[in-house]
């Protein structure tokens, strides 16, 4: 009986050691792609960890191989990329960076109840020309529709939704503060100092120095606040897709057919998604394992 127990313990130790050795070989890049992918899936191995003060975020090796396989398929159908001889190391680096960003985006989405639904995907597909055109393009790129949705469409939608949340909730402190400062200066002198404030604050000189005309029908969304002001006045702060703007109504031209408004603007660029991501990376520690 004692001998059987010793043999069993020895077998268990051997099994544990062999598994430990296989995992070590994976992280040492000593196994081929096939065995590595299999072990990554079986043992749920980590590609790396984002050490966040609110809790670690794991990036899994299985996800790395899935994304890399998708990237490899796309590259094979792109003559320009093939001519540049993109190395395996470069591809792996791009995939790793994508997974880091996706982990951060998913974290923000989970914390703020941001979800992707079928309507979001349908809207995206319609925006690129519809299902039929999308399928034609995908076929030429050597990937399936499901792969395209999983690795590109959903990733793009998630990034757009998270970015919209960050901007809408005034997470862009520098941009918001700068446009508010400009508005306060204009308000202090009833807009008579427009040119001076525009020169100091506007990040699009062409928009602030050269006027343009809009018809009544074009006063929608980002131009709608202009309806509320008279010639010589400035609008409230307006959030636009890539920044913030204060409109100035130079003049109004009316005739029998339409009303035209002459405009200029003080424009401040908002922080882009890469800036937000870079700021986040400054606050965490990245532990890359593979």
Secondary structure, DSSP 8 states (H G I E B T S, - for coil): -HHHHHHHHHHHHHHHHHHHHHHHHHHTT-S-HHHHHHHHHHTT-EEEEEE-TT--EEEEHHHHHHHHHHHHHHHHT-HHHHHTT--HHHHHHHHHHHHHHHHHHHHHHHHTT----HHHHHHHHHHTT-HHHHHHHHHHTT--HHHHIIIIIHHHHHHHHHHHHHHHTT--HHHHHHHHHHHHHHHHTTTTTHHHHHHHH-S-HHHHHS-EEEEGGG--GGGGGGGG--TT-EEEEEEETTEEEEEEEEEEEE-SS-EEEEEEEEEEE---HHHHHHHHHTTSEEEE--
